């Protein structure tokens, strides 16, 4: 196998959404928020918002392809530069704590430090929602609004306490299950860190125990944790733990 990191194009975003749902299929928190899993309507809705956010000035999206498998897309990551507290107005569907994945909300007013080109409508694959179209409707039964609101009441104060300055926030890092533990996730994480260091930005991540060691080995430290008793919402579920991790700004080592 041979991995290569490339910028996400609009034509890749629906595939990236599919990778996300395959990578998080066993995540108990997501199964409560989205009881029917990654339905087509839900995936189209998330792709729509990713298209809109990629057009914005503050978002980075990268993919990993396996060049030994004819450039098969096997992983992707999305991160956002936020200025202070993340938005919590429910404008987009959140993607909370996956494996790993943070779900921190975006602030569309942030300025772009990246210079990554915006997407044009001509690049959007046929059948995929465009950023100028109406958001695809998600049926009420596909989301557990009551539990999601409970989750927000717990996590929002923690995010607000730690996102008090311009910070690079990892929104999602997903790897296809059959390609996990082969280095694709670490490759994306190093891309994020290099980007942050070149701009002297701290990094923030919400991690499950599965990815915790990878982040710690890359210089992150635990600044807080969130524990939710999922058994109060679904019989047979246990306490779910998310670690809030922070990496201080390092600056560009080449300077």
Buried (B, 14 or more C-beta within 10 A) or exposed (E): EEBEBEEBBBEBBBBBBBBBBBBBEEBBBBBBBBEBEBBEBBBBBBBBBBBBBBBBBBBBBBBBBBEEEEEBBBBBBBBBBBBEBBBBEEEBBBBBBBBBBBBBBBBBEBEEBBEBEEBEEEBBEEEBBBBEEEBBEBEEEBBBEEBBEBBBEEBBEBBEEBBEEBBBBBBBBBBBBEBBEBBBBBBBBEBBBEBBBBBEBBBBBBBBEBBBEBBBEBBBEEEBEBEBEBEEBEEEBEEBBBBBBBBEBBEEEEE
